[in-house]
Amino acid sequence: MPKVTAQGKTFECSSGANLREVLLKNGVDLYNGQAQLINCHGFGTCGTCAVRVVGAVSESSWKENTRRALPPHKSTADLRLACQTQVLGDVSVTKFDGFWGQGSQVVWKPEG
């Protein structure tokens, strides 16, 4: 079973599990500020669950690529939308500041 490390926690999930669901289920603060209340709940339209993921995950879809190409995101940034990402192997997740997680300051790292 793949291991996910985020916000100082490490937990297992099944291969192919949705990263957003895994993070929320394990008590990880995925959303910044008011994005906890105002988000698309996993449909891939808002972009507030953007994170940096290192490890084995699914390829980004056209839906995810389209959202990440719209401001304030940049298609060149190395971020993924957690709601559109499937965990395929061990991964480490980092969250950045900004309403959409698009900032340059780390909010939390894999190790805490």
Backbone as CSV, one residue per row, in Angstrom:
resi,resn,N_x,N_y,N_z,CA_x,CA_y,CA_z,C_x,C_y,C_z
1,MET,0.831,-1.184,0.000,0.000,0.000,0.000,0.875,1.248,0.000
2,PRO,0.530,2.207,-0.829,1.312,3.446,-0.874,1.234,4.216,0.444
3,LYS,2.312,4.943,0.736,2.358,5.804,1.915,2.321,7.258,1.467
4,VAL,1.525,8.055,2.162,1.409,9.485,1.907,1.970,10.201,3.126
5,THR,2.891,11.142,2.894,3.449,11.942,3.980,3.084,13.395,3.732
6,ALA,2.408,14.000,4.728,1.940,15.383,4.609,1.711,15.959,6.002
7,GLN,2.131,17.187,6.203,1.891,17.925,7.441,2.347,17.143,8.678
8,GLY,3.484,16.467,8.561,4.050,15.733,9.681,3.401,14.396,9.964
9,LYS,2.547,13.937,9.068,1.846,12.665,9.253,2.190,11.736,8.099
10,THR,2.246,10.450,8.385,2.410,9.447,7.335,1.314,8.408,7.510
11,PHE,0.633,8.107,6.413,-0.459,7.151,6.465,-0.520,6.392,5.156
12,GLU,-1.178,5.253,5.181,-1.299,4.407,4.001,-2.651,4.610,3.334
13,CYS,-2.666,4.305,2.043,-3.916,4.323,1.294,-3.826,3.266,0.206
14,SER,-4.924,2.987,-0.412,-4.905,2.019,-1.504,-4.355,2.687,-2.764
15,SER,-3.755,1.902,-3.624,-3.250,2.414,-4.890,-4.424,2.892,-5.728
16,GLY,-4.311,4.100,-6.268,-5.387,4.679,-7.061,-6.312,5.572,-6.255
17,ALA,-6.059,5.689,-4.946,-6.907,6.527,-4.095,-6.770,7.995,-4.488
18,ASN,-7.838,8.745,-4.309,-7.860,10.170,-4.596,-7.094,10.903,-3.497
19,LEU,-6.096,11.703,-3.872,-5.233,12.373,-2.903,-6.015,13.306,-1.989
20,ARG,-6.950,14.071,-2.522,-7.758,14.980,-1.691,-8.491,14.210,-0.604
21,GLU,-9.152,13.140,-0.981,-9.907,12.351,-0.020,-9.005,11.751,1.042
22,VAL,-7.838,11.268,0.637,-6.887,10.669,1.579,-6.398,11.713,2.580
23,LEU,-6.034,12.901,2.093,-5.542,13.952,2.979,-6.613,14.389,3.974
24,LEU,-7.812,14.654,3.482,-8.893,15.098,4.374,-9.263,14.022,5.395
25,LYS,-9.317,12.784,4.960,-9.659,11.668,5.849,-8.668,11.548,6.995
26,ASN,-7.424,11.939,6.736,-6.369,11.813,7.741,-6.055,13.123,8.458
27,GLY,-6.977,14.071,8.392,-6.870,15.284,9.178,-5.845,16.297,8.715
28,VAL,-5.474,16.260,7.448,-4.521,17.227,6.901,-5.277,18.498,6.507
29,ASP,-4.728,19.653,6.886,-5.326,20.952,6.545,-5.032,21.287,5.088
30,LEU,-5.856,20.824,4.194,-5.616,20.958,2.766,-5.906,22.356,2.240
31,TYR,-6.860,23.055,2.837,-7.290,24.344,2.326,-6.768,25.492,3.186
32,ASN,-6.426,26.600,2.542,-5.963,27.792,3.239,-7.132,28.733,3.513
33,GLY,-7.227,29.229,4.734,-8.218,30.245,5.083,-9.637,29.868,4.709
34,GLN,-10.313,30.810,4.046,-11.720,30.626,3.685,-11.946,29.556,2.624
35,ALA,-10.877,29.078,2.016,-11.024,28.000,1.036,-11.558,26.733,1.692
36,GLN,-11.448,26.647,3.030,-12.041,25.509,3.735,-13.556,25.494,3.541
37,LEU,-14.143,26.676,3.395,-15.589,26.786,3.219,-15.998,26.947,1.763
38,ILE,-15.148,27.629,1.007,-15.468,27.957,-0.388,-14.544,27.162,-1.305
39,ASN,-14.936,25.963,-1.639,-14.179,25.139,-2.584,-15.158,24.283,-3.365
40,CYS,-14.679,23.648,-4.402,-15.583,22.903,-5.294,-15.843,21.470,-4.830
41,HIS,-15.314,21.086,-3.680,-15.544,19.770,-3.084,-15.083,18.615,-3.971
42,GLY,-14.006,18.858,-4.724,-13.403,17.773,-5.478,-13.750,17.689,-6.947
43,PHE,-14.417,18.682,-7.484,-14.788,18.643,-8.902,-13.696,19.165,-9.836
44,GLY,-12.629,19.746,-9.274,-11.516,20.214,-10.104,-11.733,21.563,-10.749
45,THR,-12.690,22.329,-10.245,-12.991,23.610,-10.876,-12.442,24.822,-10.136
46,CYS,-12.165,24.709,-8.842,-11.749,25.901,-8.096,-10.234,26.052,-8.011
47,GLY,-9.508,24.974,-7.850,-8.051,25.039,-7.774,-7.499,25.297,-6.387
48,THR,-8.335,25.306,-5.346,-7.864,25.619,-4.000,-7.114,24.475,-3.321
49,CYS,-7.160,23.292,-3.868,-6.468,22.143,-3.272,-5.099,21.901,-3.916
50,ALA,-4.540,22.939,-4.523,-3.237,22.801,-5.185,-2.139,22.503,-4.172
51,VAL,-1.321,21.504,-4.486,-0.201,21.089,-3.643,0.959,20.645,-4.533
52,ARG,2.143,20.626,-3.955,3.289,20.016,-4.650,3.356,18.566,-4.199
53,VAL,3.402,17.664,-5.159,3.453,16.238,-4.863,4.724,15.660,-5.468
54,VAL,5.482,14.945,-4.635,6.667,14.246,-5.111,6.412,12.762,-4.905
55,GLY,6.498,11.995,-5.967,6.264,10.559,-5.880,5.393,10.079,-7.013
56,ALA,4.909,8.863,-6.867,4.151,8.197,-7.928,2.674,8.564,-7.869
57,VAL,2.254,9.382,-8.831,0.843,9.773,-8.947,0.412,9.673,-10.404
58,SER,-0.881,9.779,-10.618,-1.446,9.733,-11.968,-0.987,10.935,-12.784
59,GLU,-1.075,10.797,-14.093,-0.804,11.925,-14.991,-1.923,12.945,-14.833
60,SER,-1.609,14.206,-15.045,-2.660,15.223,-14.943,-3.593,15.129,-16.152
61,SER,-4.866,15.343,-15.893,-5.889,15.251,-16.932,-6.061,16.594,-17.624
62,TRP,-6.820,16.606,-18.711,-7.103,17.859,-19.414,-7.839,18.825,-18.501
63,LYS,-8.717,18.302,-17.648,-9.478,19.140,-16.730,-8.543,19.850,-15.748
64,GLU,-7.632,19.088,-15.184,-6.666,19.662,-14.245,-5.746,20.647,-14.955
65,ASN,-5.243,20.271,-16.112,-4.353,21.167,-16.862,-5.043,22.480,-17.215
66,THR,-6.319,22.404,-17.560,-7.073,23.607,-17.898,-7.196,24.519,-16.683
67,ARG,-7.553,23.964,-15.526,-7.705,24.788,-14.322,-6.371,25.391,-13.896
68,ARG,-5.302,24.611,-13.967,-3.988,25.113,-13.556,-3.433,26.132,-14.541
69,ALA,-4.012,26.261,-15.712,-3.574,27.253,-16.698,-4.261,28.606,-16.488
70,LEU,-5.259,28.648,-15.600,-6.002,29.879,-15.338,-5.470,30.580,-14.088
71,PRO,-5.439,31.916,-14.101,-4.979,32.662,-12.918,-5.823,32.312,-11.693
72,PRO,-5.225,32.334,-10.534,-3.864,32.773,-10.246,-2.813,31.685,-10.423
73,HIS,-3.250,30.505,-10.854,-2.279,29.432,-11.101,-1.497,29.725,-12.372
74,LYS,-0.407,28.991,-12.535,0.406,29.068,-13.748,0.657,27.646,-14.213
75,SER,0.471,27.400,-15.480,0.648,26.043,-15.998,2.084,25.560,-15.849
76,THR,3.023,26.469,-15.660,4.429,26.087,-15.506,4.782,25.726,-14.066
77,ALA,3.903,26.012,-13.113,4.167,25.688,-11.710,4.108,24.177,-11.505
78,ASP,4.880,23.690,-10.562,4.917,22.242,-10.306,3.894,21.848,-9.234
79,LEU,2.679,22.298,-9.410,1.599,21.979,-8.486,0.602,21.037,-9.133
80,ARG,-0.102,20.312,-8.296,-1.180,19.448,-8.747,-2.425,19.776,-7.950
81,LEU,-3.577,19.505,-8.508,-4.823,19.607,-7.763,-5.037,18.265,-7.072
82,ALA,-5.085,18.284,-5.748,-5.220,17.040,-4.990,-6.471,16.274,-5.392
83,CYS,-7.528,17.000,-5.732,-8.794,16.349,-6.077,-8.745,15.622,-7.417
84,GLN,-7.759,15.916,-8.225,-7.646,15.302,-9.548,-6.453,14.355,-9.637
85,THR,-5.861,14.027,-8.483,-4.633,13.240,-8.442,-4.868,11.907,-7.739
86,GLN,-4.482,10.831,-8.392,-4.572,9.508,-7.785,-3.177,9.086,-7.305
87,VAL,-3.132,8.539,-6.101,-1.888,8.073,-5.493,-1.580,6.679,-6.053
88,LEU,-0.406,6.536,-6.665,-0.013,5.252,-7.254,1.130,4.588,-6.498
89,GLY,1.829,5.359,-5.680,2.953,4.861,-4.881,3.204,5.853,-3.760
90,ASP,4.324,5.696,-3.073,4.645,6.592,-1.963,4.777,8.032,-2.459
91,VAL,4.188,8.981,-1.714,4.241,10.390,-2.090,4.490,11.267,-0.865
92,SER,5.085,12.432,-1.127,5.272,13.480,-0.137,4.550,14.713,-0.664
93,VAL,3.828,15.417,0.217,2.975,16.527,-0.193,3.366,17.795,0.570
94,THR,3.440,18.924,-0.174,3.742,20.227,0.401,2.634,21.195,0.016
95,LYS,2.221,22.043,0.972,1.182,23.049,0.736,1.783,24.445,0.841
96,PHE,1.399,25.328,-0.098,1.884,26.703,-0.126,0.769,27.670,0.261
97,ASP,1.149,28.909,0.539,0.198,29.933,0.938,-0.613,30.436,-0.253
98,GLY,-1.482,31.393,0.027,-2.375,31.913,-0.999,-3.700,31.172,-0.941
99,PHE,-4.769,31.845,-1.273,-6.102,31.230,-1.236,-6.142,29.922,-2.024
100,TRP,-5.499,29.911,-3.175,-5.488,28.732,-4.045,-4.263,27.857,-3.827
101,GLY,-3.445,28.160,-2.839,-2.233,27.381,-2.614,-1.173,27.647,-3.659
102,GLN,-1.272,28.797,-4.323,-0.389,29.132,-5.430,0.793,29.991,-5.004
103,GLY,0.900,30.328,-3.710,1.946,31.231,-3.231,3.337,30.618,-3.250
104,SER,4.282,31.358,-2.695,5.678,30.909,-2.677,6.150,30.513,-1.283
105,GLN,5.353,30.796,-0.259,5.717,30.451,1.117,5.084,29.112,1.500
106,VAL,5.886,28.252,2.078,5.396,26.937,2.514,4.490,27.091,3.735
107,VAL,3.308,26.502,3.677,2.385,26.468,4.813,2.709,25.251,5.661
108,TRP,2.864,24.110,5.008,3.346,22.897,5.667,4.077,22.029,4.677
109,LYS,5.005,21.244,5.225,5.835,20.336,4.442,5.444,18.910,4.787
110,PRO,5.993,17.966,4.051,5.675,16.577,4.374,5.989,16.223,5.839
111,GLU,7.145,16.670,6.307,7.560,16.288,7.663,7.020,17.210,8.746
112,GLY,6.211,18.160,8.382,5.581,18.983,9.419,5.884,20.410,9.389
